[in-house]
């Protein structure tokens, strides 16, 4: 698996207030450049987020 260096992650919510995706910033990206990752196992970014959360190296912030 390629090395995906995620510097921040935050949940996005739908109109009902349910988590629907995760906005991430990758190392080297501008802090204003967010990538939206679906909550879909098998998606390489989602799987990497889950791996880093399990390893204790990344925390997903609650939605604003």
DOMARLUM-102057 format. One record per residue (C-alpha): x, y, z; residue in three letters. Coordinates in pm, 1 decimal, decimal comma. Example, Ala and Ser with C-alpha at 12.3 -4.5 7.8 and 13.67 -1.06 7.14 Angstrom:
BEGIN
x=1230,0&y=-450,0&z=780,0&code=Ala $
x=1367,0&y=-106,0&z=714,0&code=Ser $
# end
This chain:
BEGIN
x=0,0&y=0,0&z=0,0&code=Unk $
x=123,7&y=348,2&z=-79,1&code=Unk $
x=207,7&y=577,4&z=209,6&code=Unk $
x=-80,0&y=822,5&z=261,6&code=Unk $
x=25,2&y=1092,9&z=507,9&code=Unk $
x=-294,0&y=1243,2&z=652,0&code=Unk $
x=-236,9&y=1557,5&z=859,9&code=Unk $
x=-598,7&y=1613,6&z=967,8&code=Unk $
x=-938,8&y=1449,5&z=943,0&code=Unk $
x=-1288,3&y=1571,3&z=1026,9&code=Unk $
x=-1631,0&y=1417,2&z=984,8&code=Unk $
x=-1888,6&y=1578,9&z=755,4&code=Unk $
x=-2258,0&y=1538,2&z=831,6&code=Unk $
x=-2565,3&y=1513,0&z=612,6&code=Unk $
x=-2882,8&y=1720,0&z=657,6&code=Unk $
x=-2998,0&y=1479,3&z=931,2&code=Unk $
x=-2675,9&y=1524,9&z=1130,6&code=Unk $
x=-2536,0&y=1179,6&z=1048,8&code=Unk $
x=-2168,8&y=1132,0&z=961,2&code=Unk $
x=-2155,3&y=1086,9&z=584,3&code=Unk $
x=-1789,7&y=1141,3&z=486,9&code=Unk $
x=-1451,9&y=1255,8&z=618,4&code=Unk $
x=-1264,7&y=1564,7&z=502,9&code=Unk $
x=-889,5&y=1509,8&z=507,3&code=Unk $
x=-580,6&y=1717,2&z=441,7&code=Unk $
x=-275,6&y=1531,7&z=312,0&code=Unk $
x=82,5&y=1629,5&z=391,8&code=Unk $
x=197,3&y=1889,9&z=140,1&code=Unk $
x=-157,9&y=2010,6&z=68,8&code=Unk $
x=-265,4&y=2361,6&z=156,1&code=Unk $
x=-467,6&y=2358,1&z=481,8&code=Unk $
x=-758,8&y=2489,4&z=276,1&code=Unk $
x=-738,0&y=2197,6&z=29,8&code=Unk $
x=-960,7&y=1928,1&z=175,6&code=Unk $
x=-1033,8&y=1596,8&z=12,7&code=Unk $
x=-1365,6&y=1428,7&z=81,4&code=Unk $
x=-1351,0&y=1056,8&z=160,8&code=Unk $
x=-1668,4&y=844,0&z=166,2&code=Unk $
x=-1733,8&y=616,2&z=462,9&code=Unk $
x=-1674,7&y=312,2&z=244,6&code=Unk $
x=-1458,7&y=17,7&z=346,8&code=Unk $
x=-1243,4&y=-76,6&z=49,8&code=Unk $
x=-1179,4&y=288,5&z=-39,6&code=Unk $
x=-801,0&y=323,0&z=-5,5&code=Unk $
x=-819,1&y=657,1&z=177,9&code=Unk $
x=-1093,9&y=538,4&z=414,4&code=Unk $
x=-902,9&y=219,3&z=490,6&code=Unk $
x=-587,5&y=420,8&z=562,5&code=Unk $
x=-778,9&y=657,5&z=792,3&code=Unk $
x=-909,3&y=356,0&z=986,0&code=Unk $
x=-559,6&y=203,7&z=1004,5&code=Unk $
x=-413,0&y=528,1&z=1143,2&code=Unk $
x=-699,1&y=570,9&z=1393,4&code=Unk $
x=-645,7&y=212,7&z=1517,0&code=Unk $
x=-271,3&y=279,5&z=1546,7&code=Unk $
x=-341,0&y=593,9&z=1752,3&code=Unk $
x=-166,9&y=825,5&z=1506,0&code=Unk $
x=-480,7&y=1003,1&z=1377,3&code=Unk $
x=-796,7&y=1132,5&z=1541,8&code=Unk $
x=-1107,4&y=1217,6&z=1340,8&code=Unk $
x=-1252,2&y=1544,4&z=1468,3&code=Unk $
x=-1626,9&y=1583,9&z=1510,8&code=Unk $
x=-1813,4&y=1785,1&z=1246,7&code=Unk $
x=-1850,1&y=2158,6&z=1304,8&code=Unk $
# end
